[in-house]
Amino acid sequence: MKPVMTRWAKRWATRSIRLRLLLAALLMVLLALPLAGWLLTHHYRTSAILAFDERLETTLNVIIAGVTYDPIAQQISYERSLGDPRFDQVYSGWYWQVTNYDHLTATSRSLWDQRLPVIDDKNVSARTLTGPRGQQLRIVERDIYLAPLETPLHVSVAARDDALREDIQQFQQTLWLGLMGLGVLLLGVLALQVRWGLAPLRRMNVNLRDVEQGKVDKLDTLLPDELATLAESMNAVLARDQRIIDRGRHTAGNLAHALKTPLSVMRLLVKQLPSESRAHWEVELSRIDNAVRHHLARASAAGEGARFAPIAVQETLAALIAGLTRLGQRRHIRLQQNVESSVRVHMDGQDLQEIVGNLLDNALRWATAEVSISLQADGQRLLLRVSDDGPGMTAQECQAAIQRGKRLDEQRSGSGLGLAIVTDLVALYQGQMNLQRAQTGGLDVMVELPVVAR
């Protein structure tokens, strides 16, 4: 039972606030309105029956006041007029009767040859019974003592309660229709109230998307007090993260400038060494320079954690591709490009240039006659493809290069550093990179980045 309850709790934990509030309002309406309807119906029925019984009791008192006994004829009589012709119409549904539980009986003309059942009750009582011709009657009755009779007289007044039942039924129908309309109205009003009450949250959600896409750098705090405090706290976190990123990139830049001078001095000193030892020092200095460039590139990369406004891919890469095209022409290598002009991405322009530049530079180093680049948008993904017609790599070498960032060829200077930088940048933007053999025989590099602007 506990795992089931746990799954149910987890499922409801992700439900929207609007759905929770609407379900709570619906539950309240479904419980409160039927209960109110039942109470109102019960109260109206009780009040209507009580009013009907009081009317019959009034007629009963009038009859009691007019009942006489003739000792000579030994008869009970009632000579007054009740002023209601229904007591004179046969089986009209309105009857009165006076009896002494024996042979003395006086009745209204409407009873004709029928008699009302008698109960032994000295106090005024009201009940429902079946009268002449199956009529449902409401009867009020009591015992009285009339001189010179020794036994009490039982006086009864009865009337059909059709009108009473119809009145109660009509009230119930009107009431329930009104409560249903009220329920629909309440749910509509509550839905509008929920929508109005959650409007600041929707505004905050849109604002967060704008921050994520780089359109704004902080959240709007023009919100209700509860959300304004939350927005200010989130702004403080965003500002702190941005300061950390800026400080890191600034530090990386300072480190790069600080290392340039010592490396330049060391290169000058190496040139003064004998030729037999100079080559060894130049190789080690080159390794140091490559390592510094690689790690500084990683440190200065903005990556997925930063927020950027959309940039146009074609405009950002135009100068870079033009320069590499001229470089390829000098090497007698043709650079074919297919860059979709409408693509916009949430990236730092320098990071995009770093990825494309390193891949093209690596392809131009190995290509024989042709290099191609393709940049297309597929939904939310940016698809970058660079291929060449060089010697290429085996499947094992491609997998090893992706996993460990190995250089493509330890004997060719600089060929592995660019791939390592691209691998790190793609990982920072939570993308994927695959290496395989191209159709032209060389290396085919496929990069997917989830950065296309919505």
N, C-alpha and C positions, 0 to 999 in steps of 0.2 A: 504493500500500500504506500509506503514511504517513497519509493522511486517514482510511482505514478504522480503523487502529490508534488514531488520535486520537479518533474517534467512540466506539470501544469503551472507551477509557480514560475519556472523559467520562461515558459511561453507567454505568460501574462506580464512578466517583467519587461518585455520589449514592446508591449502595446503602447500606442500613442496616448498622450495626455488627453487629447480631444475625445478619443474613443472611450477612455475611462470615465470622463465627466459625463458624456452622453449616456453611457450605460448606467451610471449612478442616477442620473435624472430620470431615465426610463424606469428604473427599478422603483424610484420614489413615486412616480406617477402611477405605476401599476399597483403599488401597495396602498397609497394614500387615497386615490380617487374611488376605488371600489369600497374601501372601508367607509369613506364619507358618504357614498351612495347608499350603502346598506343602513347606516345610522339615520340618514335623512328619510329614507323610505320607511324604516321602522317607526320613526317619530311621527311621520305624516299619517301612517296607517292607524297608529294608536290614537292620534288626535282626531282623525276623521270618525273612527268608530265611537270614541267617547262623545263627540258632538252628536252623532246619530242617536246614541243611547240616551243622551240628555233630552233630545227632542221627544223620544218615545216616553221617557219618564214624565215629561211635562204633560203629555196627553194622558198618561196613566193617572196622574194627580187630578186632572180634570174629570176623568171618569169616576174616580173614587169619590170626588166631591158630589157627584150627581147620582150615585147609586142609592136606591131606596128599597125598602122591603114592605110589602103589603101583607100584614098578618092575617087579614080576612081571606084574601085569595091565596096567601102563602106563596107569593111570587117575588122574585127579584126583578127590579125594573130600572131602566135608565131613560129618563125622558128628555134630557137636554140634547142639543145639537152640537156636535164637535166642529162644525163649520168646514168639514172636509168631505166632499162628496164621495171620495174613494171608499169611505167606510160603509156607504150604501150600495156600492156596485158589487155584484156577486163575483167572488174570487178576484177581486181587484188587487189583492196582495196587501191590503191594509185592514187589520182585524183588531177587534177587542172582545174580551170574554170575561164574564164574572160567574164563578161557580163556588159552591160550598162543599166540594169534594163528594157530593151526593147527587140528589136529583134536581136541586135548584140550580138553574143555569140561565144566564142572560148573555146574548151575543149580539154582535153587529150584524146588519143585514148582509154584509159582504161574506160572512162565513157560511151562510145558507145552511146546509145540513151537515157541515163539517164542524169538528171541534178541535181546539188546540190542546196538546198534551199538558198535563198539570204536574208540577213538582211541589213538594212540601218545603216551602222556604218562606219564613216570616219576614225576612229582610228583602230589600230590593235587589234583584239579580238580573243579569243580562246574559243571554246565550244565543247561539245560532242553532236552528232546527229546520226540519223539512215540514212544510205545511201542506195545505190542500193542493192537489194536482202537482205534487213534487216541487212546489215553490220553496226556494231557500229563504227563510225568514230570520229576521233579527227580533228577538222577543225580550221585553222587559216585564217583570211580574213581581208581585208581592202579596202577602196575606194581610187582611184587615179584619177588624171585628166590628160588626154592625148589630146594634140592639134591635130587636130582642133576641137575635140568633145567638145560640150558645156556641156554635162551631164557627170558625173563621171563614171568611170569604177570600177566594183567590182571584185576584184581578190581573189580567194579562193584556198587554198591547203588543201587537206584532206588525211588522212591515217588511216588505221585500227589500233586500239589500243590494239589488242589481245596480241601482244608481251609485250606491256606495262603493261597490267593487269596481265598477267602471271608472269612477272618479279616482280611486286609488291606482288602478292600472294605467290610466292616462297620465297621472302624476309620475308614476314610475318610468313610463316611456319618455316623457319629457325630460325627467331628471337624468336618465342614463344618456340620452342624446346630448343633453347639455354637458354632462361630465365628459363624454367622449370628445365633444368639441373643445372643451376646456383642456383636456389632456393633450390634444393635438396642438392647441395654441401654446400651452406651457412648454411642450417639447420644442416647438419652433422658436419660442422666445429664449429658452435655455440654449438651443443650438446657436442662436445669434449671440447670446451672452458669452458662450464658450469661445466662439470665433473672435469676438471683440476682445475677450480677456486674453486669448493666446496670440493676438496680433503682434505684441512686442516680441514674443518668441520667434514668430515667423520673420519679423524684421531683423532680429538678431541672427537668424540662420542665413538670410540673404547677405547680411553684412559679413558673416564669417566666410561665405563663399567668395565675396569680393576680396577679402583679405587673403584667402587661399590662392586666388588667381592673380594677386598682385595689383588689383585696381586701387585699393586703399591700403594703408600701412597699419591701421588700428581700428578697433571697433567703436561705433558710435555709442556714446554714454547717455544720449537723450532718451532714457528709458525709465520705466517705473523703478522705484527705490530698490526693490529686491533684485532686479536685473541690472540696474546701473552699477551696483556694487560688484556683481559678477563680471560685468564688462570691464570695469576698471582693473580688477584683478587679472583678467585675461590680457588686457593691454600691457600691464606691468610685466607679465610673463613673455609676451611677444617682444616687448622692448628689450628685455634682458637677453633673450635668445639672439636678437638681432645684434645687440652689442657684443655678445660672445663671438658671433660669426664675423662681424666687422673687425673685432680685435684680432681674431685668428688670422684673417686674410692680411690685415695690416702687419702683423708680426711676421707672417710668411714673406711679405714684400720686403720688410726691413732686413730679414735674414738673407734674402736673395742679394740685396745690395751689399750687405756686409761681407758676403762670400765672394763677390765678384773681384774685389781688389786683391785679396790674398791669392786667388787662383790665377789672376793675370800676372802677379809678381812671380809666382812659382813657374808659370810658363816661360817668362823671360829668363829666369835663372836656369831652367832646364836647357834652353837654347845655348847656354854657355858651357854646358857639360860636354864631355867627349861623346862622339857619335855612337860608340859602342854601348854606353849606358843611357844615352838620351832616349832611345826608343822605349826602353822599359819604363822610364819615368813618364813619358808621354802617354803610354797606355794606362798607367795608374791614375794620372791626372784626368784622363778622359773618363775613366770609370767613376772618379769622384764627381766630376762635372755632371755626368749622366744621372748619378744617384741623387745629387742635389736638385737637379731639374725635375726628376721624377717625384720626389717627396714634396718639393715646393708646389708642384702642379696639383698634387693631391690635397695639400693643405689649403691652397688658394681656391680650389674648386668650390663653387657655391652649393651644388647638389640639390637634392630633393627637399632638404630641410628648409631652404630659403623660399621666399615668395617673390614671384616675378610677374610683371605684366606681360601679356602676349607680345611676342616679337615676330616679325615677318622673316621666314627662313631664307627666302630668295635674296632679300635685301641684305640680311646679315652676312650671307656667305658670298655675295657677289664679288667683292674685292679679293677674297681669299681664293676662290675658284679661278678668277681671272689671272692672278699671279701664278698659281700652279699650272694653269694651262700654258702660259708662256714658258715656264720651266720645262714642261713636257715637250714643247716644240723644240727647245734647244737640245733635248735628248732624243729628238725624232720619235716622240711618243705622242699619240693622239689621245686627248682626254674627251670622252663623250659624257655629256651631262643631261640628266632628265630631272629637273627640279620643279615640282608643282608650285606655281606662283602664288596660290591662295593659302598656302599652309602657314599657320601661326601657332607658335608653341610657347609654353610657360617655361622658359629656360633663361639662364644667363647667356648673353651673346658670346662672351669669351669662352664659356664651356662648350657651346655648340661649335664654335670655330676650332677649339682644341680637338674635339672628337673628329670632325670632318678633316681638319688639316693633317692630323697624325695618320689617319687611314689613307688619305690620298698620297701623302709623302711616302708612306711605306709601300704603297702600290707602285708609285713612280720609280722607286729604287729597284724594284724587282721586275717590272714590266719589260717586255721586249718591244712591243709596238703599240699597245692599246691598253687604256684604263677607262673604266666606265663608273659613273656615280649616278645613283637614283635616290631621290628623296620624295616620298609620297605619304599621304595621310590615309590611315585606315581606322575610321571611327575616332577613338581617343588616342591612337598610337601613331607615332612617327616611325616610318619604315625607311631606314638608311641602308643602302647596299653599295658596296665598293668592290669591284673585281678587276683582276689584271690577267695578262696572258704570260705571266712568268712561270717559274718552275713549280710553284704551288707547294703544298704540304700534304703529308699523309694524314689519315684520320687520327692516328695516335698522336701525331705532333700537334694537330689542331686542338685535341682535347687537353693535352698537356699545357699548351699555350694559354688556353682559357682558364684552367685551374690555377696555374702558378704564375701566369704572366711571364713565361719564359721568352727570351729573345728568339726571333725566328732563325737567326743564324749568328752564332757567337763570333764568327769571323768577319761579319760585315758591320761596321761601326754604325750605331744609332738605330739599327733596324728593329731592335726589341723594345727600346724605351717607349716609342710612340704607342705600341700596342698595349704596354702596361698602363700607360696613362689613360688610354681609351677604356680599358677594362675597369679601372677604378672609377672613372667618371660615369660610365654606364651603370655600375653598381650603386653609385650615389643617387642617381635618378631612378633607381629601382627598375632598371630596364634589363634587357637580355641581349647577349651577343653570341653569335654562332659563326664558326669558321668551317668552311668546306671547300672542296675543289670546284673551281668554276668550269663552265662549259668550254671556255677558251683554254683550259689547262692550268691556269694559275690559281690564285687564292681568291675565294669569294667570302667577303665579310658581311654578315647580315646583323643589323642592330635594330632593336625595337625599344622605343622609349614612350612611356605613357604620359606624354606632356602636351599633346595637341590641345589647343584652346577650344573650349566648348562654344 
